[in-house]
Amino acid sequence: MSGRLGALLKRKANALLESVGFDGQGLIEYALILMLVAIIVVVIVAIFGGSVGNLYSVAINAI
């Protein structure tokens, strides 16, 4: 009995996965990578923002 139930569940799961498709998978992966890069940039700017601002101020005052 459990063998038939397992086979039925496997067929239904495969049918569901095929109906959903994987067309948007690449787009979601690019969005996740972009979000990770944005978070890294925000952290870097938060850490080094003041020193970079001072560096630009010194350069502008030197001109």
Backbone bond lengths (Angstrom), bond angles and torsions (degrees), N, CA, C in turn:
res aa  C-N    CA-C-N  psi(-1)  N-CA   C-N-CA  omega(-1)  CA-C   N-CA-C  phi
1 M - - - 1.451 - - 1.535 110.96 -
2 S 1.330 116.57 -44.12 1.457 118.41 -178.25 1.526 111.33 -69.47
3 G 1.327 117.89 -27.54 1.456 120.62 177.02 1.519 111.31 -64.71
4 R 1.314 116.23 -40.74 1.473 120.26 178.01 1.521 110.81 -68.28
5 L 1.324 115.81 -40.82 1.466 119.59 179.90 1.527 110.44 -65.00
6 G 1.337 116.89 -42.27 1.458 120.47 178.42 1.510 112.07 -62.88
7 A 1.341 116.84 -40.85 1.461 120.76 178.74 1.518 110.67 -66.27
8 L 1.322 117.01 -39.41 1.466 120.98 178.74 1.521 110.42 -64.62
9 L 1.343 116.30 -45.57 1.462 119.69 179.21 1.527 111.58 -62.97
10 K 1.323 116.58 -38.39 1.464 120.33 178.76 1.518 110.90 -64.89
11 R 1.339 117.66 -42.96 1.469 120.66 177.98 1.521 111.22 -63.34
12 K 1.339 116.43 -42.53 1.475 119.74 179.89 1.530 111.27 -65.90
13 A 1.329 116.97 -39.79 1.459 120.04 179.19 1.521 110.75 -65.76
14 N 1.312 117.34 -42.48 1.464 120.75 177.89 1.521 111.48 -63.46
15 A 1.335 117.06 -40.64 1.458 120.80 178.36 1.526 110.69 -63.84
16 L 1.331 115.86 -39.61 1.462 119.75 179.28 1.525 110.98 -65.81
17 L 1.330 117.41 -43.88 1.464 120.95 179.19 1.527 111.73 -63.59
18 E 1.325 116.79 -38.43 1.463 119.67 179.25 1.519 111.16 -69.45
19 S 1.332 117.84 -33.93 1.465 119.54 -179.21 1.524 111.51 -73.12
20 V 1.332 117.09 -31.54 1.464 120.20 179.64 1.520 110.48 -73.23
21 G 1.304 117.22 -45.71 1.467 121.48 179.47 1.509 111.72 80.14
22 F 1.326 114.93 169.42 1.455 121.15 -178.32 1.518 111.25 -123.23
23 D 1.328 118.00 29.27 1.463 121.13 -177.50 1.522 112.40 -65.68
24 G 1.312 117.62 -37.02 1.458 120.67 -176.53 1.509 114.02 -88.93
25 Q 1.308 117.88 1.55 1.461 120.51 -176.15 1.527 111.65 -63.01
26 G 1.313 118.15 -44.08 1.463 120.96 179.77 1.515 111.82 -63.41
27 L 1.330 116.43 -40.85 1.465 120.78 179.68 1.521 110.60 -63.92
28 I 1.322 116.71 -41.09 1.456 120.25 179.19 1.521 110.58 -66.62
29 E 1.313 117.16 -38.98 1.463 119.72 178.51 1.529 110.59 -63.87
30 Y 1.328 117.94 -42.77 1.460 120.38 177.42 1.523 110.91 -63.77
31 A 1.321 117.35 -38.86 1.468 120.62 178.83 1.521 110.94 -64.78
32 L 1.327 117.50 -39.75 1.459 120.28 178.12 1.525 111.66 -66.23
33 I 1.321 116.98 -40.22 1.463 120.64 177.72 1.525 110.25 -64.81
34 L 1.334 116.62 -42.91 1.460 120.80 178.88 1.527 110.73 -62.81
35 M 1.325 117.26 -40.30 1.454 121.03 178.79 1.531 110.69 -65.01
36 L 1.324 117.10 -40.07 1.461 120.80 177.93 1.527 111.11 -63.99
37 V 1.323 116.84 -42.93 1.470 120.77 178.07 1.524 110.63 -63.37
38 A 1.330 117.19 -40.76 1.468 120.63 179.40 1.526 110.94 -63.76
39 I 1.320 117.21 -40.54 1.467 120.39 178.58 1.525 110.33 -65.06
40 I 1.314 117.49 -41.28 1.467 121.24 178.62 1.524 110.65 -63.16
41 V 1.328 117.39 -41.97 1.471 121.13 179.47 1.528 110.33 -63.96
42 V 1.317 117.60 -42.10 1.466 120.46 179.61 1.525 110.40 -63.27
43 V 1.324 117.37 -41.56 1.465 120.64 178.59 1.521 110.86 -64.45
44 I 1.328 117.36 -43.42 1.471 120.80 179.89 1.517 110.88 -64.15
45 V 1.328 117.25 -42.31 1.471 120.11 179.02 1.528 110.19 -66.13
46 A 1.321 116.88 -37.61 1.465 119.59 178.61 1.524 111.08 -65.43
47 I 1.316 117.06 -36.11 1.463 120.54 -178.60 1.523 111.27 -77.81
48 F 1.326 117.24 -47.99 1.467 121.59 -172.12 1.527 113.98 -104.22
49 G 1.309 118.98 4.30 1.464 121.58 -174.78 1.516 113.81 -60.05
50 G 1.332 116.48 -44.05 1.469 119.94 -178.14 1.511 112.43 -65.66
51 S 1.321 116.87 -43.01 1.470 119.20 -178.40 1.522 111.37 -69.77
52 V 1.321 117.32 -34.80 1.472 119.76 177.19 1.529 109.62 -68.29
53 G 1.323 117.34 -39.77 1.463 120.51 176.58 1.512 111.95 -61.53
54 N 1.334 116.67 -41.36 1.472 120.42 177.17 1.518 111.42 -65.39
55 L 1.320 116.74 -38.18 1.466 120.58 178.48 1.530 110.74 -61.67
56 Y 1.343 116.71 -43.89 1.471 120.43 177.96 1.529 110.38 -65.59
57 S 1.317 118.16 -38.54 1.457 120.77 179.64 1.526 110.57 -63.59
58 V 1.307 117.21 -42.35 1.463 121.32 178.61 1.529 110.19 -64.04
59 A 1.315 116.81 -42.12 1.469 120.47 179.72 1.523 111.22 -65.38
60 I 1.331 116.92 -40.50 1.469 119.37 -179.69 1.522 110.53 -69.50
61 N 1.322 117.53 -40.12 1.459 120.43 178.75 1.530 111.95 -66.51
62 A 1.323 116.60 -28.95 1.463 120.36 178.98 1.517 111.72 -72.15
63 I 1.304 117.08 -25.46 1.470 120.91 -179.46 1.500 107.57 -79.03
